[in-house]
Amino acid sequence: MTNSFIHFHGVSKDYGPIRVIEQLNLEVSKGEFLSLLGPSGSGKTTILMMLAGFEAPTAGTIWLDGQRIHELPPHQRGMGVVFQNYALFPHMTVAENVAFPLQMRGLPRAEIADRVAKALDRVQLAHLGSRKPDQLSGGQQQRVALTRALVFEPKVVLMDEPLGALDKQLREQMQLEIRALHRRLGLSIVFVTHDQSEALTMSDRVAIFDKGRIAQIGTASEVYDRPASQFVSQFIGETNLVAGTVTGRSGGELSVDLGEGMQITAVPPVAPPAEAKAVVVSIRPERLALGEAAAGHANRLTATVDDVVYQGDHLRLHLSAGPLKLVARSERAASAPTVGSTTAVGFAAADCSVFAG
């Protein structure tokens, strides 16, 4: 047992013959905001449900603040939970739903009324306190569920896609609100999401799951700039993947043949195994310099512009360079490349991640 606040030790979970979580060892510090990110079926919601007490691990132990909790019922774990499907009491008003966890803790009536009013005002629902859940939109119901989980200021809050039903503006506002509550109250938050941007924006650390295992865990910059595998590089953000063959190694520098006479130099943050010859090179679109900006980079190619897609604050360019298909970003400028034109493409050796093919 370590000094971590939340600790999964050797936890596995089976549903019949299917194992969905495989020997999970995961630690969360007190006051940390950890996001669980991964594709559907990767096990992230199952982990949250085991921590909440709604699922039991098949093997292993779960600890909270030095206490084994995997055998405790949910109501004895003292956690606030926000479900993906809201789980509001349909016979209660909005205000009664929010007040419920405070009533269960025996707070004075006047304090309950004050805390409920402040909480509903914070999420712009004060005028809807007397309505029932079925009189609210999906986004409003989700805000009520979130408010109910936070109103008693628990030390641990578990969230399963809590902002999925909200529009963009309100979603971003609630992200800031959750971050502010996290910092002000010292909450430990375990947050399940499929939204990469949301995970990168809100989290102290991100755990990326693949088939019931942690593919990588680290800060937002670590998982984005130093992906541990091709899966991580593809899943977190957008990237260009190019197949190649290692033709030389010198210290941490690799020479890679991309075919049709194209050679690049790569200095990846994590080098592939020494025996790996066939590799996949990953380059983020924003790392590709175009036109005059390509000069001076270690790697330079000439590409044809196949398509230009307007994305508001930038242009998304689809490029062909011999056998390579690339995506790049360009600022909205009068000199931006046009469809059918050619442009120089440059990138640094350190901007390449390289994985065994």
Buried (B, 14 or more C-beta within 10 A) or exposed (E): EEEBBBBBBEBBBEEEEEBBBBBBEBBBBBBBBBBBBBEEEBBBBBBBBBBBBBBEBBEBBBBBBEEEBBEBEBEEBBBBBBBBEBBBEEEBBBBBBBBBBBEEEEBEEEEBBEBBBEBBEBBEBBEBBEBBBEEBEEBBBBBBBBBBBBBBBBBBBBBBBBBBBBEEEBBBBBBEBBBEBBEEBEBBBBBBBBBBEBBBBBBBBBBBBBBBBBBBBBBBEBBBBBBBBBBBBBBBBEBBBBBBBBEEEEEEBBBBBBEEEBEBBBBBBEBBEEEBEEBBBBBBBEBBBBBEBBEEBBBBBEBBBEEBEEEEEBBBBBBEBBEBBBBBBBEEEEEBBEEEEEBBBBBBBBBBBBBBB
